[in-house]
């Protein structure tokens, strides 16, 4: 554990929206040092979707900062809470997930989280909250609910809005913050991380720990990262996300498409926010970039390109990042006349995809090639007009299409493949 307490606290608080209570962080660090132990830093994630994006990565990067300072990260996979779904920021009850969906999503979450977190067992523990929540009996649940009031739950903004609008609120949704709070009691969290929309849940953890006779955790809330539209929080449902598994060129281009600033915000607000949240840059670096932008010694596009390069490097490595940058410059900055086919990546796919007439069911080809996450995703891409074969749009996912070696497959604006069928 690093000894400079002031430096530790500054790093821990950097990029946070709030530290609750304000003086709690230093007290936690001092206590941990006095007891000769690392802090237990909690982040809970519900595997409600198959992939993570840069918005999910914000608290993961903050968690990595704690690891680098010598503290222990506890990543809680909410395989039990995911079956209810976090009502934070929701205007309607979430649809329930099956056990199979939760298990599949949890696997991809942990795989992708390791792109950010240090997987040293001394610095990371991954636990599933079904281990303690699934075994609670009805008496346990009654005891848990007795420690909170209906009035206290209805104070929550999203519940209050839905109640006022006479929209349905499931009783099980009231239990969600209690279960998240119980996670903190179970692992003895010193600190819990979450987005600003998680403030109520994080404070519920403090309350339950205190009522259980334990030292209450410090809550660190992190700003929500806007997506490529520059307005709404990054979300797959808003189609403004940048996935951690996006190919390097696509990831680079998506970052470059983010506006420099958000409506009503200071100049270069979003550029600086991506440095701070998507890159985890420390305050000194963010201040230097802000100064250079304000003094006009740094072009906003160059600042964004450097952020894009470093983001791609984080998830794909340095060589892929440099390649993505060169590809982007060739297509957009230098006015290159390079054709789409010249820029396309060769993609080998199994020859068994084609029938005797050389035809392919395109959603299957899209999923197999990695251009789509699944056949369902492939159908959606086609119906939205995002798939072309040799510059011809393919919009009917029900039809088989004749595909030959060397054909150009384009998916969206940036995914371009020259197809090659392998012998089986």
N, C-alpha and C positions, 0 to 999 in steps of 0.2 A: 504494500500500500504506500502511495506517495505521501511524504510528510508535510508538504506545504499545504496547510489546511485552507488558507485563503485562495491559493491557486486552484485547488480542487473544487471549492465551492463556486468559483467564477466559471470554471469549465462546465460544471454540472448545471448551473443556472442559465448558461448561454443558450440563446434561442428559445427559451421557455416563455410562454405567455404569462404564467403565474407560478409562484412557489407558495404552497399553502401548508402551514402558516409561513409567513414571510421570513421569520427568523429560525424556522425549524431545521433547515438544511445544515447550517453550521453546527447546530446542537447535535444532530445525528452523526455528523462526521467526527466531532469531538468525542462523542460517546463510543463510537466504534473504535477509534484509535486508542482510547483509554482501556477498552476491553480487549484490545489486540486482535480484532476480527474485521473482516470486510463487511461492508454494508450488503444487505440482501435487497436487491432492486428488482421489482416485479413489473412485468409487462404481460398482459393477457390479450390473446388474440383468438377470436372465434373463427373457425374455418368455414365461413359461409359461402365462399366462392373458391374456384380452383387456383387462382393466381394472385400474387401480390403485385402492387404497383408502387411508384415512388412515394405516393402518399402514405402507404403502409410502412415504407422504409424510414420515414421520419422518426418515429419512436424507436425503431430498431437501431438506427444510427446513434441515437441518444443512449440507448442501452449499451452499445459498443463503447461509447465514451466512458461509461462507468467501468466496463471491463478493463479498458486501457489504464484506468486509474487504480486498478487493483481490487475492484469490488466484484461481487458475485451477481450475475444476472440469472433471474429465474423467469423463463419463458413459459407461461401457462397456456397450453392449448385448450381452448374452451370446447372440448368435444361434447360436454354435457350442456353448457349454456348455449351452444350453437343451435341446439334443438328448439330453444325458445326464440333466440335472436334478440340482440340488443335493441331496445326501443329508442335509444338515443338518436335524436334528430329525425325520427320517423313520424310520418303523418298517418300511418296505418300499421296494423299488425303485420309482422313479417310472416311469410309462408313457412311452415315447418320443413325441416330437412330430414331425410332418411338417414339411418345409421350408415348406410353405404356411402352416401354423399359426404357425410362428415368425415369418415375414415379416409376417403380418397383426397378430400381437400386438405386434411391435416397433413398427409404425406407430402403434398406439394408445398405447403406452408413451411414445414421444417426444412425441406431441401433448399428452398429459396432463401429462407432466413439465414442459412449458413453462408450465403454470399456476403453477409454483412457481419455476423457475429463471430467471435472467437469461440471455436468449439472445444477448447481446453476444458475438461471436466472440472478443473479447479475454478474455472471462471463462468461456467454455464451449466445450468440444470434445466432440463425440459421435463415438464410434468403435465399430466392431463387431469382436468378438474373432475372428471367422472370418478376418479379414484376416491374422492371424499364426498362428492355431492350425490352420487348414485346410491350410496349406502345409508343416507339419512332416512330415518323412519318418520312417520307422521308426527310423533311427539317431538322429534328434533326440529322439524319444520315449524311446528307451533311455537317452540321456544325461540327460534330464530325470528319469526314474524312479530313476536311480542316485544321485540326490542326496537321496533319502528312503528310509526303512526301513519294512518291513511293521509292525514293532513300533510305530514312531512313528505310523503311520496308525491302527492298532488301538486306540491309546490314546484316540482320539476317542470320546466318550461314546456317540453314536448307533451307531457301528460296534460298539463293545464290547458294547452291549446286544443287538444283533441277533446277534452271534457267539455270545454266551452262550446266547441263546434258540434257537440253531441255525436262525436265519432266514437266508434267502438274501441274500448280498451279491455283487452283480455286480462283476467285476474292473474294469469301466469306471468304477464309482463311486469306486474308489480313486484314479482319475486326476483326479477333479473338483477337489479342492483344489490339485493340482499345476497344473492349467490356470488356475485363478483366480490362483495365485501367479505363473504365467508372465505373466499380464496386467500385474501390477505391475512385473515386470522390463521388459516391452516398453515401457511408457509412462514408466518412471522415476518411479513414484509416491513422493511425500514422505509422504503421509498416505492411509490407506484407511479408509473408513467402512463400518459394517455393524452388524446387530443382534447382540445377545449370543449368538445361536445361530450367528453367523459367526466367533466368536473363533478357532477352529481354522484356518479358511481364511485369516483375516487374518494370523495368526502364521506360517502356511506361506509367505505372501508375503514377510514379513521374512526368513525363513530362506533362501528361494531367492535373494532379492536379495543377501544377504550372501555366499552360496556362488557367486554370479555376479560377485563383486567390486564390487558396488554398495552405496551407502549404504542400509541397511534402512529401510523405511517405519515410521512410527508408526501404530499401530492404535487407532482410536477405536470402541469398541462402544457401541451405543445400546440403551436398554431397549426391549423389545417392548411395543407398545401393546395393552392388552386391548380386546376388542370390546364390543358392546352387552350381552353377558351379564355383563360385569365380571369374568370368570374366565379364559377362554381367550384366547390371542393373537388379534388380529383376523385373520380368514381367511374367504374366500368359502366354503371347504369346511365351516366351522363355522356358516355362515349368521349371523354376528355382525358383518359388515363394514359400513362406511360408505363407499360408492364415491365417488371424486372426480367422477364424472359423474351422481351422484344428483341429482334435481331439488331445488331449494332447500328446499321445504317438507319433503320426505322427509329430506334431509340434516339439517335443523334438528331435526326430530322424533326422528331416530335418535340424535343427540347427547344430546337431552334424556332419552332412555330409558336412557342409561348410568347405572348405580348411582353413588351418591356415593362409595362406598368399596368396596374388594375385601375378601373374607373374610380375616381375620387381619392386615389392614393398618390403619394409622392412620386416624382420621376424615378424611373428605374426600380420601382418597388419590387416587381416580380423577379427581375434579374437578381437582386440582392437576396430575395427570399429563397430562390433556388440555391444560391451559394450557401445560405445559412442552413436551410432545412434539407434539401436534396443531397448536398455535399457534406453537410456537417462542418462547414468552415467555422473557425473560431472568430470571436469578435474583431480581433486585430486585422485579420485578412478581409473580413466583410467591410470594415471601415476603410481599408486601403482601396478596395475596389470602388466603394462609394465615392471616395475622394477623387479618384482618377476619372470616374464617369462625370462627376460634377465639374471637374476642371477641364473636361473634354480632351484629356490626354489618353483616354481609352475609349475606343469606339464601342457603343453598346452591343453591336453585332459580334465584335471580337470577344467581349466579356461573356456573352452568351455562348459563343462557340467554345470557349475554354471550359465553361461549366458543362456543356454537352460532352466534350471530350473526356473530362474527368468522370462524369457520370457513367459513360459507356465503359471506361477503363475499370471502374469499380465492379461492374457486373460481367464484363467480357474480357478484360485484360488490355494491356497497353497496345499491342499490335492491332487488335480489332478496333480500338478507339482511334488510332491514327488512320486506319483504313476507312472508317466511317467518316472521319473529317475530310479526308481527301476525296471521297465519293461525293460528299455534300458540296464541296467547293467546286468540283468538276461540273456538277449539274446546275448549281444555282449561283455561285459567286463569280465564276469566271466566264459565264455565258457559253460554256462548252457545247458543242453541237454533237457530242457523243450520243449515239443512239441507245435506246432502252436495251436492245439486245447486247450491245457492247458492255453495258453496265450490269447485265444480269449474272447471277450466280448459277453455276451448274448444279442442278439438283438431280441426284440419282434416285429413282423410284423402282419398286419391284415390277417386273414385266407381267406378273400375274394379275396386276390391276386391269390389264386390257383383256377384252374378250376375243373370240376368234376373228372378229371383224376389226380389231384394233381400236375398239371403243372403250371408254372409261366412264364410270360414274364419278363425276367431278367432285362431289363432296368427299368421297373416299380418297381421291387423289390429293385434295387440299389437306385433309387430315394427315394422310400418310407422309406427305412432303414436309409437314410442319408449317405450311402456310395458314392453316386453321388449327384451332386447338382440338376440334372434334368434327365429326361429320355434321352435327347439328350447327356448329359454328360455320362450317363450309356452306351449308344451305343458306344460312342467314347472309353471309357475305355475297353469295350469288344473287339472292333476292334483292339486295340493296344495290346491285350494280357494281360491286367492287371487284369482280373477277373478269379478266380478259384472257383470251387465248389468241395469240398472233394478232393482237389489237382489236379483236372482235369480242364484244361483251357477251358473257354467258349469264343469263338471268333465270333460267329454268332448271332448278336442281333435280328435277325428275328425269330429264333426258340424259342419255349417254352421248358422249362426244368422242369423235375420232381424234386421237392424239398420237403424234409421231415423235421420234427422236429429234431433238433440235427445236421443237416448238417452244415459243416464248409464252410463259405463264406470268401474268401480272396480277397481283392481289393488292388492292388499295393503291396508294400513290407511290409506295416505296419498295414493296416486295416484288422483285423481278427474278425469274428463274428460267434458265434454259434446261428443258427436261431431257433426261437420259434414262431409258428403261434398261434395267439390268436383267441378265439371264439368271434364271433360278435353277 
